[in-house]
Amino acid sequence: MNTQKAPIYLIDAYGLIYRFYFAFISRPLRNSRGENVSALFGFARTISSLLNDGAPLADAQGNLLPERIRPDHLAVAFDAPGPTFRHQKYEAYKATRQKAPEDLHAQVPLVKQFLELLKIPILQVSGYEADDIIATIAEQCRREGRSCYTITSDKDLLQLVGDGIYQLRPGKSTLPQEGIALELVGPEQVKAEWGVPPT
């Protein structure tokens, strides 16, 4: 892995939005107008921690390093509204998935506004999901010899792990430092959890 190229950190927007919304489901955080802002709060806290406290970093062997770095390259991927190319191939794609609550959807524009204020790139491509965008960029990083960290709990994205691509899973911490809890997931962790290597 070429350590000269700064690593890229990619956030799965809806993964974090859903996670924080449901983390506070029994006692939602509300603004002065009584609107649920749990997802916005958790998302903003995550971004603030990454920018202020730094993000985890691994060495070329996939070992977690004790220091954190402030990401120079951070972007947030969103699912595009409407059908994807998968719906064209299989009409019933995600047809049984429950619709997200309205007060969760109402927070998405607020999250985007927050990112725009911080000048953090928002990645969204018509006909594609955030997973597709993240996978495309991660594979490009792999070809360039650049490390890439996906910040998500999405198990589908574990197949990307390896050759400098890592998942930072929210909720558990492998770091004794302050800030958001992120677990570094490399090839060994994927194999230990699933019994097979990621690629």
N, CA, C and O of each residue as an XYZ file, in Angstrom:
796
protein
N       0.840     -1.184      0.000
C       0.000      0.000      0.000
C       0.882      1.244      0.000
O       1.822      1.337      0.790
N       0.595      2.174     -0.856
C       1.356      3.421     -0.952
C       0.901      4.357      0.156
O      -0.219      4.868      0.140
N       1.800      4.574      1.125
C       1.425      5.423      2.250
C       1.558      6.903      1.920
O       1.208      7.748      2.744
N       2.065      7.238      0.716
C       2.204      8.638      0.330
C       0.865      9.279     -0.024
O       0.704     10.493      0.105
N      -0.085      8.478     -0.465
C      -1.390      9.009     -0.851
C      -2.295      9.044      0.373
O      -2.440      8.048      1.081
N      -2.896     10.190      0.610
C      -3.780     10.332      1.774
C      -4.975      9.398      1.633
O      -5.532      9.270      0.542
N      -5.380      8.740      2.725
C      -6.523      7.831      2.645
C      -7.830      8.580      2.392
O      -7.958      9.769      2.683
N      -8.784      7.853      1.847
C     -10.119      8.391      1.601
C     -11.083      7.758      2.599
O     -11.035      6.552      2.841
N     -11.947      8.571      3.170
C     -12.985      8.114      4.099
C     -14.338      8.357      3.445
O     -14.664      9.484      3.073
N     -15.122      7.289      3.310
C     -16.433      7.357      2.659
C     -17.516      6.952      3.647
O     -17.460      5.873      4.236
N     -18.488      7.812      3.820
C     -19.575      7.549      4.765
C     -20.818      7.110      4.015
O     -21.220      7.733      3.033
N     -21.423      6.027      4.491
C     -22.706      5.542      3.992
C     -23.783      6.354      4.718
O     -24.132      6.050      5.859
N     -24.307      7.387      4.052
C     -25.204      8.350      4.704
C     -26.414      7.692      5.351
O     -26.652      7.864      6.546
N     -27.178      6.940      4.569
C     -28.400      6.365      5.126
C     -28.102      5.325      6.196
O     -28.898      5.136      7.115
N     -26.967      4.652      6.086
C     -26.584      3.712      7.133
C     -26.478      4.401      8.482
O     -26.975      3.894      9.488
N     -25.822      5.573      8.501
C     -25.696      6.315      9.759
C     -27.007      6.982     10.157
O     -27.360      7.007     11.336
N     -27.725      7.520      9.184
C     -28.994      8.188      9.492
C     -29.956      7.212     10.172
O     -30.546      7.536     11.202
N     -30.112      6.027      9.600
C     -30.992      5.013     10.197
C     -30.481      4.598     11.565
O     -31.255      4.478     12.515
N     -29.181      4.380     11.664
C     -28.606      3.924     12.931
C     -28.916      4.904     14.068
O     -29.350      4.493     15.144
N     -28.691      6.196     13.824
C     -28.907      7.169     14.888
C     -30.386      7.427     15.135
O     -30.785      7.683     16.271
N     -31.193      7.366     14.107
C     -32.639      7.535     14.294
C     -33.158      6.454     15.236
O     -33.864      6.753     16.200
N     -32.809      5.201     14.959
C     -33.337      4.097     15.765
C     -32.618      3.948     17.102
O     -33.167      3.339     18.020
N     -31.414      4.484     17.238
C     -30.720      4.452     18.534
C     -31.480      5.254     19.584
O     -31.408      4.961     20.777
N     -32.211      6.274     19.124
C     -32.957      7.140     20.039
C     -34.468      6.930     19.913
O     -35.242      7.789     20.337
N     -34.896      5.813     19.344
C     -36.311      5.631     19.022
C     -37.213      5.705     20.257
O     -38.329      6.216     20.168
N     -36.753      5.208     21.399
C     -37.607      5.246     22.593
C     -37.614      6.627     23.254
O     -38.563      6.971     23.959
N     -36.567      7.414     23.032
C     -36.490      8.777     23.579
C     -35.849      9.691     22.547
O     -34.690     10.079     22.697
N     -36.596     10.041     21.497
C     -36.012     10.850     20.421
C     -35.551     12.222     20.906
O     -36.158     12.830     21.788
N     -34.472     12.683     20.311
C     -34.008     14.047     20.567
C     -34.863     14.988     19.727
O     -35.123     14.714     18.555
N     -35.297     16.084     20.316
C     -36.190     17.005     19.611
C     -35.645     18.427     19.682
O     -34.994     18.815     20.653
N     -35.925     19.191     18.635
C     -35.526     20.596     18.633
C     -36.597     21.431     19.321
O     -37.558     20.883     19.861
N     -36.443     22.749     19.306
C     -37.379     23.637     20.011
C     -38.782     23.601     19.419
O     -39.738     24.012     20.077
N     -38.921     23.113     18.178
C     -40.247     22.992     17.548
C     -40.855     21.616     17.769
O     -41.937     21.319     17.261
N     -40.155     20.773     18.530
C     -40.662     19.436     18.813
C     -40.372     18.415     17.725
O     -40.891     17.299     17.773
N     -39.549     18.779     16.741
C     -39.240     17.870     15.635
C     -38.109     16.918     16.025
O     -37.147     17.312     16.686
N     -38.239     15.677     15.611
C     -37.222     14.670     15.872
C     -35.946     15.038     15.107
O     -35.974     15.206     13.888
N     -34.838     15.160     15.827
C     -33.542     15.472     15.210
C     -32.472     14.459     15.639
O     -31.280     14.760     15.595
N     -32.894     13.275     16.046
C     -31.960     12.250     16.524
C     -30.926     11.881     15.469
O     -29.731     11.821     15.759
N     -31.387     11.632     14.238
C     -30.465     11.239     13.161
C     -29.496     12.374     12.845
O     -28.299     12.144     12.673
N     -30.008     13.581     12.771
C     -29.157     14.744     12.500
C     -28.105     14.902     13.591
O     -26.933     15.136     13.297
N     -28.517     14.775     14.842
C     -27.593     14.914     15.965
C     -26.475     13.878     15.882
O     -25.296     14.223     15.968
N     -26.844     12.608     15.715
C     -25.846     11.541     15.649
C     -24.910     11.703     14.467
O     -23.703     11.486     14.579
N     -25.479     12.086     13.332
C     -24.678     12.281     12.121
C     -23.699     13.439     12.318
O     -22.514     13.316     12.009
N     -24.196     14.553     12.831
C     -23.346     15.728     13.058
C     -22.246     15.416     14.069
O     -21.111     15.866     13.917
N     -22.581     14.654     15.085
C     -21.591     14.275     16.096
C     -20.491     13.411     15.473
O     -19.312     13.569     15.789
N     -20.888     12.504     14.591
C     -19.919     11.644     13.914
C     -18.964     12.469     13.057
O     -17.747     12.295     13.128
N     -19.521     13.361     12.253
C     -18.686     14.212     11.386
C     -17.772     15.090     12.235
O     -16.582     15.210     11.946
N     -18.318     15.699     13.272
C     -17.515     16.561     14.152
C     -16.361     15.788     14.770
O     -15.238     16.286     14.844
N     -16.644     14.571     15.212
C     -15.595     13.763     15.820
C     -14.509     13.405     14.806
O     -13.320     13.459     15.119
N     -14.922     13.041     13.590
C     -13.930     12.721     12.552
C     -13.041     13.921     12.249
O     -11.828     13.779     12.095
N     -13.649     15.106     12.162
C     -12.891     16.305     11.813
C     -12.058     16.838     12.974
O     -10.964     17.362     12.762
N     -12.562     16.709     14.188
C     -11.866     17.274     15.348
C     -10.969     16.281     16.073
O      -9.836     16.606     16.430
N     -11.479     15.057     16.293
C     -10.710     14.052     17.030
C      -9.866     13.190     16.107
O      -8.899     12.564     16.541
N     -10.236     13.161     14.827
C      -9.515     12.350     13.859
C     -10.191     11.020     13.613
O     -11.118     10.627     14.322
N      -9.702     10.334     12.587
C     -10.257      9.050     12.171
C      -9.217      7.954     12.366
O      -8.015      8.214     12.295
N      -9.677      6.727     12.611
C      -8.741      5.608     12.749
C      -7.938      5.383     11.471
O      -8.351      5.759     10.374
N      -6.789      4.764     11.652
C      -5.857      4.516     10.554
C      -5.214      3.151     10.783
O      -4.934      2.776     11.921
N      -4.981      2.409      9.698
C      -4.321      1.102      9.789
C      -2.996      1.158      9.046
O      -2.799      1.977      8.149
N      -2.084      0.259      9.444
C      -0.827      0.161      8.707
C      -1.018     -0.748      7.491
O      -2.120     -1.239      7.247
N       0.048     -0.968      6.735
C      -0.037     -1.752      5.495
C      -0.449     -3.202      5.748
O      -0.962     -3.863      4.845
N      -0.232     -3.703      6.963
C      -0.628     -5.072      7.298
C      -2.053     -5.148      7.854
O      -2.540     -6.233      8.174
N      -2.710     -4.012      7.966
C      -4.082     -3.997      8.469
C      -4.188     -3.873      9.973
O      -5.268     -4.060     10.534
N      -3.086     -3.559     10.636
C      -3.108     -3.378     12.087
C      -3.527     -1.956     12.421
O      -3.076     -0.998     11.792
N      -4.380     -1.831     13.405
C      -4.838     -0.518     13.839
C      -3.674      0.255     14.446
O      -2.966     -0.252     15.316
N      -3.485      1.472     13.985
C      -2.438      2.331     14.535
C      -2.991      3.101     15.731
O      -4.189      3.382     15.778
N      -2.146      3.444     16.691
C      -2.646      4.125     17.886
C      -3.103      5.559     17.645
O      -3.916      6.088     18.403
N      -2.587      6.187     16.597
C      -2.977      7.581     16.350
C      -4.179      7.659     15.413
O      -4.506      6.713     14.696
N      -4.814      8.809     15.450
C      -5.894      9.122     14.515
C      -5.412     10.250     13.617
O      -4.519     11.011     13.989
N      -6.007     10.354     12.431
C      -5.669     11.462     11.538
C      -6.934     12.234     11.194
O      -8.032     11.680     11.165
N      -6.758     13.506     10.939
C      -7.891     14.308     10.453
C      -7.991     14.070      8.949
O      -7.050     14.367      8.213
N      -9.115     13.539      8.489
C      -9.215     13.184      7.064
C      -9.108     14.399      6.143
O      -9.808     15.395      6.319
N      -8.213     14.292      5.156
C      -8.136     15.302      4.095
C      -9.175     15.019      3.023
O      -9.645     15.927      2.337
N      -9.527     13.744      2.891
C     -10.466     13.313      1.854
C     -11.627     12.576      2.516
O     -11.504     11.411      2.896
N     -12.742     13.268      2.645
C     -13.941     12.720      3.283
C     -15.127     13.063      2.399
O     -15.277     14.210      1.977
N     -15.969     12.080      2.117
C     -17.171     12.308      1.315
C     -18.292     11.442      1.865
O     -18.051     10.445      2.547
N     -19.520     11.838      1.559
C     -20.702     11.137      2.063
C     -21.553     10.700      0.879
O     -21.945     11.518      0.048
N     -21.836      9.396      0.810
C     -22.619      8.834     -0.296
C     -24.070      8.627      0.134
O     -24.349      8.080      1.201
N     -24.980      9.075     -0.721
C     -26.422      8.926     -0.500
C     -27.024      8.062     -1.595
O     -26.564      8.085     -2.736
N     -28.060      7.297     -1.244
C     -28.871      6.623     -2.258
C     -29.613      7.695     -3.036
O     -30.088      8.674     -2.460
N     -29.711      7.510     -4.342
C     -30.500      8.436     -5.159
C     -31.978      8.082     -5.015
O     -32.319      6.907     -4.881
N     -32.856      9.082     -5.041
C     -34.289      8.766     -5.001
C     -34.705      8.067     -6.294
O     -34.098      8.266     -7.346
N     -35.734      7.257     -6.197
C     -36.235      6.575     -7.385
C     -35.599      5.215     -7.584
O     -34.748      4.797     -6.800
N     -36.017      4.521     -8.642
C     -35.519      3.164     -8.889
C     -34.053      3.160     -9.315
O     -33.535      4.138     -9.855
N     -33.410      2.039     -9.056
C     -32.022      1.846     -9.468
C     -31.984      0.868    -10.636
O     -33.013      0.336    -11.054
N     -30.793      0.646    -11.149
C     -30.652     -0.325    -12.241
C     -31.071     -1.722    -11.787
O     -31.450     -2.553    -12.611
N     -31.005     -1.985    -10.473
C     -31.423     -3.294     -9.962
C     -32.936     -3.492    -10.107
O     -33.400     -4.606    -10.354
N     -33.694     -2.413     -9.953
C     -35.149     -2.505    -10.138
C     -35.488     -2.862    -11.583
O     -36.473     -3.554    -11.840
N     -34.684     -2.396    -12.511
C     -34.921     -2.722    -13.923
C     -34.664     -4.201    -14.196
O     -35.316     -4.805    -15.048
N     -33.712     -4.779    -13.470
C     -33.393     -6.194    -13.662
C     -34.324     -7.101    -12.860
O     -34.598     -8.232    -13.261
N     -34.810     -6.592    -11.720
C     -35.650     -7.397    -10.830
C     -36.674     -6.472    -10.174
O     -36.355     -5.758     -9.223
N     -37.877     -6.490    -10.675
C     -38.922     -5.553    -10.228
C     -39.174     -5.591     -8.728
O     -39.475     -4.564     -8.120
N     -39.052     -6.770     -8.131
C     -39.362     -6.920     -6.705
C     -38.197     -6.528     -5.798
O     -38.252     -6.763     -4.591
N     -37.144     -5.933     -6.361
C     -35.986     -5.547     -5.557
C     -36.424     -4.623     -4.420
O     -36.982     -3.551     -4.653
N     -36.163     -5.055     -3.200
C     -36.507     -4.329     -1.968
C     -38.000     -4.025     -1.836
O     -38.383     -3.106     -1.113
N     -38.836     -4.784     -2.523
C     -40.285     -4.535     -2.486
C     -40.881     -4.807     -1.111
O     -41.890     -4.202     -0.750
N     -40.281     -5.697     -0.344
C     -40.829     -6.036      0.974
C     -40.272     -5.158      2.092
O     -40.683     -5.283      3.246
N     -39.349     -4.282      1.756
C     -38.760     -3.408      2.775
C     -39.796     -2.409      3.273
O     -40.528     -1.807      2.487
N     -39.845     -2.243      4.599
C     -40.786     -1.281      5.182
C     -40.363      0.145      4.853
O     -39.176      0.464      4.782
N     -41.361      0.983      4.656
C     -41.101      2.394      4.374
C     -40.546      3.064      5.634
O     -40.999      2.794      6.746
N     -39.577      3.925      5.443
C     -38.969      4.635      6.576
C     -39.956      5.646      7.144
O     -40.770      6.202      6.407
N     -39.887      5.885      8.453
C     -40.783      6.861      9.079
C     -40.594      8.265      8.496
O     -39.495      8.638      8.085
N     -41.678      9.027      8.468
C     -41.647     10.390      7.906
C     -40.663     11.292      8.641
O     -39.959     12.088      8.018
N     -40.612     11.166      9.990
C     -39.712     12.056     10.730
C     -38.243     11.689     10.528
O     -37.361     12.485     10.847
N     -37.969     10.492     10.001
C     -36.606     10.155      9.593
C     -36.307     10.843      8.261
O     -35.270     11.489      8.110
N     -37.220     10.700      7.296
C     -37.029     11.333      5.984
C     -36.883     12.848      6.096
O     -36.142     13.461      5.327
N     -37.580     13.445      7.040
C     -37.524     14.899      7.205
C     -36.132     15.376      7.618
O     -35.801     16.547      7.434
N     -35.317     14.479      8.173
C     -33.980     14.862      8.629
C     -32.918     14.794      7.526
O     -31.843     15.378      7.663
N     -33.217     14.084      6.436
C     -32.230     13.923      5.358
C     -31.813     15.270      4.764
O     -30.614     15.505      4.613
N     -32.753     16.172      4.416
C     -32.319     17.481      3.897
C     -31.485     18.273      4.907
O     -30.609     19.047      4.523
N     -31.761     18.076      6.195
C     -30.983     18.766      7.230
C     -29.555     18.232      7.278
O     -28.603     18.993      7.447
N     -29.415     16.918      7.128
C     -28.078     16.316      7.084
C     -27.311     16.853      5.878
O     -26.137     17.206      5.992
N     -27.972     16.913      4.726
C     -27.308     17.435      3.519
C     -26.924     18.903      3.687
O     -25.847     19.321      3.260
N     -27.801     19.677      4.305
C     -27.502     21.095      4.542
C     -26.282     21.233      5.457
O     -25.418     22.080      5.226
N     -26.220     20.404      6.486
C     -25.077     20.392      7.403
C     -23.781     20.095      6.636
O     -22.769     20.768      6.832
N     -23.823     19.088      5.768
C     -22.635     18.729      4.982
C     -22.230     19.850      4.033
O     -21.044     20.132      3.865
N     -23.217     20.486      3.417
C     -22.931     21.602      2.505
C     -22.273     22.763      3.243
O     -21.355     23.393      2.717
N     -22.736     23.047      4.457
C     -22.137     24.121      5.253
C     -20.669     23.836      5.557
O     -19.846     24.749      5.610
N     -20.355     22.559      5.755
C     -18.971     22.165      6.042
C     -18.159     21.909      4.769
O     -16.972     21.592      4.832
N     -18.816     22.051      3.616
C     -18.166     21.813      2.318
C     -17.638     20.384      2.184
O     -16.587     20.147      1.589
N     -18.386     19.442      2.747
C     -18.066     18.020      2.604
C     -18.823     17.505      1.387
O     -20.042     17.659      1.313
N     -18.126     16.898      0.434
C     -18.793     16.438     -0.785
C     -19.912     15.434     -0.517
O     -19.770     14.506      0.280
N     -21.022     15.652     -1.207
C     -22.165     14.740     -1.188
C     -22.139     13.992     -2.516
O     -22.158     14.605     -3.583
N     -22.096     12.671     -2.442
C     -22.046     11.837     -3.638
C     -23.402     11.156     -3.816
O     -23.845     10.403     -2.949
N     -24.049     11.423     -4.930
C     -25.360     10.838     -5.215
C     -25.503     10.765     -6.732
O     -25.355     11.772     -7.424
N     -25.790      9.571     -7.245
C     -25.883      9.358     -8.691
C     -27.218      8.701     -9.002
O     -27.551      7.661     -8.435
N     -27.975      9.302     -9.897
C     -29.281      8.781    -10.280
C     -29.161      7.335    -10.763
O     -28.297      7.010    -11.577
N     -30.043      6.472    -10.247
C     -30.058      5.068    -10.649
C     -29.133      4.172     -9.850
O     -29.040      2.976    -10.123
N     -28.437      4.745     -8.849
C     -27.480      3.967     -8.064
C     -27.695      4.195     -6.571
O     -28.228      5.220     -6.146
N     -27.262      3.206     -5.792
C     -27.305      3.306     -4.337
C     -25.945      3.783     -3.823
O     -24.948      3.759     -4.544
N     -25.930      4.211     -2.577
C     -24.675      4.632     -1.946
C     -23.642      3.509     -1.987
O     -22.454      3.766     -2.183
N     -24.089      2.257     -1.802
C     -23.177      1.106     -1.852
C     -22.412      1.065     -3.171
O     -21.214      0.779     -3.196
N     -23.114      1.353     -4.267
C     -22.481      1.319     -5.588
C     -21.399      2.389     -5.705
O     -20.318      2.145     -6.242
N     -21.708      3.571     -5.196
C     -20.752      4.683     -5.242
C     -19.531      4.353     -4.392
O     -18.393      4.533     -4.824
N     -19.781      3.867     -3.180
C     -18.694      3.521     -2.262
C     -17.821      2.424     -2.863
O     -16.594      2.518     -2.828
N     -18.444      1.389     -3.412
C     -17.682      0.277     -4.000
C     -16.835      0.750     -5.175
O     -15.692      0.319     -5.328
N     -17.384      1.627     -6.002
C     -16.645      2.137     -7.162
C     -15.411      2.919     -6.723
O     -14.322      2.727     -7.264
N     -15.586      3.798     -5.744
C     -14.453      4.600     -5.267
C     -13.437      3.722     -4.542
O     -12.231      3.905     -4.707
N     -13.916      2.771     -3.743
C     -13.007      1.866     -3.030
C     -12.157      1.066     -4.012
O     -10.956      0.897     -3.801
N     -12.770      0.579     -5.074
C     -12.013     -0.177     -6.084
C     -10.996      0.718     -6.797
O      -9.892      0.275     -7.113
N     -11.361      1.958     -7.046
C     -10.410      2.907     -7.647
C      -9.234      3.142     -6.698
O      -8.084      3.200     -7.133
N      -9.524      3.277     -5.408
C      -8.454      3.435     -4.411
C      -7.531      2.221     -4.424
O      -6.309      2.358     -4.368
N      -8.126      1.037     -4.498
C      -7.329     -0.191     -4.521
C      -6.369     -0.177     -5.718
O      -5.195     -0.523     -5.581
N      -6.873      0.223     -6.883
C      -6.035      0.277     -8.088
C      -4.918      1.316     -7.950
O      -3.821      1.127     -8.475
N      -5.204      2.416     -7.237
C      -4.208      3.481     -7.045
C      -3.227      3.173     -5.927
O      -2.218      3.864     -5.785
N      -3.508      2.138     -5.125
C      -2.679      1.858     -3.964
C      -2.938      2.814     -2.821
O      -2.048      3.087     -2.015
N      -4.158      3.325     -2.750
C      -4.550      4.286     -1.714
C      -5.477      3.581     -0.715
O      -6.358      2.821     -1.117
N      -5.282      3.829      0.569
C      -6.178      3.271      1.582
C      -7.544      3.930      1.506
O      -7.665      5.115      1.195
N      -8.569      3.139      1.797
C      -9.944      3.644      1.792
C     -10.674      3.048      2.988
O     -10.588      1.846      3.243
N     -11.383      3.886      3.712
C     -12.139      3.467      4.888
C     -13.613      3.773      4.649
O     -13.984      4.922      4.408
N     -14.450      2.740      4.716
C     -15.888      2.940      4.566
C     -16.499      2.983      5.960
O     -16.290      2.072      6.761
N     -17.239      4.023      6.246
C     -17.861      4.175      7.563
C     -19.310      3.755      7.417
O     -20.152      4.508      6.927
N     -19.579      2.523      7.858
C     -20.884      1.909      7.654
C     -21.009      0.659      8.516
O     -20.011      0.107      8.978
N     -22.235      0.225      8.723
C     -22.500     -1.068      9.360
C     -22.998     -2.071      8.332
O     -23.347     -3.198      8.684
N     -23.035     -1.677      7.077
C     -23.597     -2.500      6.008
C     -22.717     -3.722      5.753
O     -21.566     -3.604      5.332
N     -23.285     -4.891      6.018
C     -22.536     -6.136      5.832
C     -22.211     -6.388      4.358
O     -21.211     -7.036      4.052
N     -23.040     -5.887      3.445
C     -22.768     -6.067      2.012
C     -21.415     -5.478      1.622
O     -20.735     -6.001      0.739
N     -21.030     -4.393      2.279
C     -19.779     -3.720      1.922
C     -18.540     -4.423      2.485
O     -17.415     -4.041      2.163
N     -18.740     -5.447      3.324
C     -17.591     -6.194      3.842
C     -16.827     -6.904      2.728
O     -15.638     -7.186      2.877
N     -17.499     -7.195      1.613
C     -16.812     -7.867      0.504
C     -15.702     -7.000     -0.099
O     -14.828     -7.514     -0.796
N     -15.731     -5.704      0.161
C     -14.691     -4.803     -0.343
C     -13.406     -4.877      0.466
O     -12.336     -4.530     -0.035
N     -13.501     -5.326      1.714
C     -12.384     -5.272      2.651
C     -11.197     -6.083      2.133
O     -11.353     -7.201      1.642
N     -10.022     -5.500      2.252
C      -8.773     -6.142      1.844
C      -7.976     -5.222      0.939
O      -8.532     -4.318      0.316
N      -6.673     -5.453      0.866
C      -5.784     -4.645      0.019
C      -5.943     -3.150      0.277
O      -6.058     -2.361     -0.660
N      -5.947     -2.769      1.538
C      -6.012     -1.349      1.886
C      -7.409     -0.788      2.036
O      -7.559      0.405      2.301
N      -8.444     -1.611      1.876
C      -9.828     -1.170      2.058
C     -10.309     -1.731      3.393
O     -10.211     -2.932      3.641
N     -10.831     -0.852      4.249
C     -11.290     -1.237      5.578
C     -12.697     -0.715      5.811
O     -13.144      0.238      5.172
N     -13.379     -1.361      6.740
C     -14.662     -0.831      7.180
C     -14.473     -0.300      8.596
O     -13.836     -0.941      9.432
N     -15.034      0.873      8.850
C     -15.088      1.427     10.200
C     -16.538      1.312     10.631
O     -17.407      2.043     10.154
N     -16.780      0.386     11.537
C     -18.144      0.074     11.948
C     -18.502      0.877     13.198
O     -17.842      0.742     14.228
N     -19.535      1.705     13.116
C     -19.950      2.488     14.285
C     -20.491      1.598     15.401
O     -21.072      0.541     15.156
N     -20.284      2.052     16.610
C     -20.911      1.387     17.748
C     -19.956      0.701     18.680
O     -20.159      0.719     19.894
N     -18.915      0.093     18.146
C     -17.910     -0.557     18.979
C     -16.604      0.187     18.733
O     -16.362      0.685     17.634
N     -15.783      0.257     19.740
C     -14.524      0.969     19.538
C     -13.348      0.037     19.713
O     -13.312     -0.759     20.651
N     -12.393      0.132     18.822
C     -11.125     -0.567     18.985
C     -10.054      0.449     19.374
O      -8.858      0.155     19.340
N     -10.500      1.638     19.739
C      -9.572      2.697     20.126
C      -9.874      3.169     21.541
O     -11.041      3.319     21.905
N      -8.839      3.406     22.346
C      -9.054      3.888     23.701
C      -9.209      5.400     23.774
O      -9.148      5.973     24.862
N      -9.410      6.063     22.621
C      -9.438      7.523     22.602
C     -10.862      8.053     22.662
O     -11.836      7.309     22.547
N     -10.946      9.359     22.846
C     -12.236     10.044     22.836
C     -12.801     10.065     21.429
O     -12.125      9.700     20.467
N     -14.030     10.490     21.324
C     -14.654     10.602     20.009
C     -15.637      9.479     19.781
O     -15.975      8.730     20.699
N     -16.091      9.371     18.551
C     -17.073      8.351     18.220
C     -16.433      6.973     18.278
O     -15.237      6.814     18.033
N     -17.244      5.991     18.603
C     -16.762      4.620     18.673
C     -16.797      4.010     17.276
O     -17.862      3.888     16.672
N     -15.639      3.632     16.773
C     -15.538      2.988     15.465
C     -14.657      1.756     15.590
O     -13.554      1.814     16.135
N     -15.156      0.649     15.080
C     -14.387     -0.590     15.082
C     -13.755     -0.772     13.706
O     -14.454     -0.749     12.693
N     -12.447     -0.949     13.666
C     -11.760     -1.209     12.408
C     -11.983     -2.661     12.016
O     -11.702     -3.574     12.793
N     -12.491     -2.869     10.805
C     -12.733     -4.218     10.296
C     -11.852     -4.431      9.073
O     -12.021     -3.782      8.041
N     -10.908     -5.355      9.214
C     -10.033     -5.737      8.114
C     -10.322     -7.170      7.703
O     -11.286     -7.767      8.184
N      -9.504     -7.733      6.821
C      -9.745     -9.092      6.330
C      -9.815    -10.146      7.436
O     -10.637    -11.060      7.373
N      -8.955    -10.018      8.447
C      -8.955    -11.009      9.530
C     -10.262    -10.984     10.316
O     -10.789    -12.033     10.685
N     -10.780     -9.795     10.570
C     -12.042     -9.681     11.305
C     -13.202    -10.246     10.488
O     -14.090    -10.903     11.033
N     -13.192     -9.989      9.179
C     -14.255    -10.534      8.318
C     -14.211    -12.055      8.352
O     -15.247    -12.706      8.490
N     -13.013    -12.624      8.226
C     -12.876    -14.085      8.238
C     -13.301    -14.661      9.584
O     -13.954    -15.704      9.634
N     -12.933    -13.987     10.681
C     -13.314    -14.468     12.013
C     -14.830    -14.436     12.202
O     -15.396    -15.348     12.805
N     -15.493    -13.394     11.690
C     -16.945    -13.259     11.852
C     -17.736    -14.177     10.937
O     -18.754    -14.741     11.340
N     -17.269    -14.326      9.704
C     -18.069    -15.009      8.680
C     -17.504    -16.350      8.236
O     -18.174    -17.096      7.523
N     -16.287    -16.663      8.646
C     -15.706    -17.952      8.281
C     -15.116    -18.009      6.882
O     -14.611    -19.050      6.463
N     -15.174    -16.915      6.166
C     -14.606    -16.840      4.811
C     -13.907    -15.497      4.655
O     -14.292    -14.522      5.299
N     -12.880    -15.433      3.804
C     -12.247    -14.132      3.562
C     -13.174    -13.233      2.745
O     -14.063    -13.734      2.057
N     -12.981    -11.923      2.808
C     -13.905    -11.006      2.134
C     -13.882    -11.069      0.615
O     -14.916    -10.837     -0.011
N     -12.748    -11.372      0.001
C     -12.704    -11.389     -1.470
C     -12.163    -12.696     -1.992
O     -12.058    -12.880     -3.204
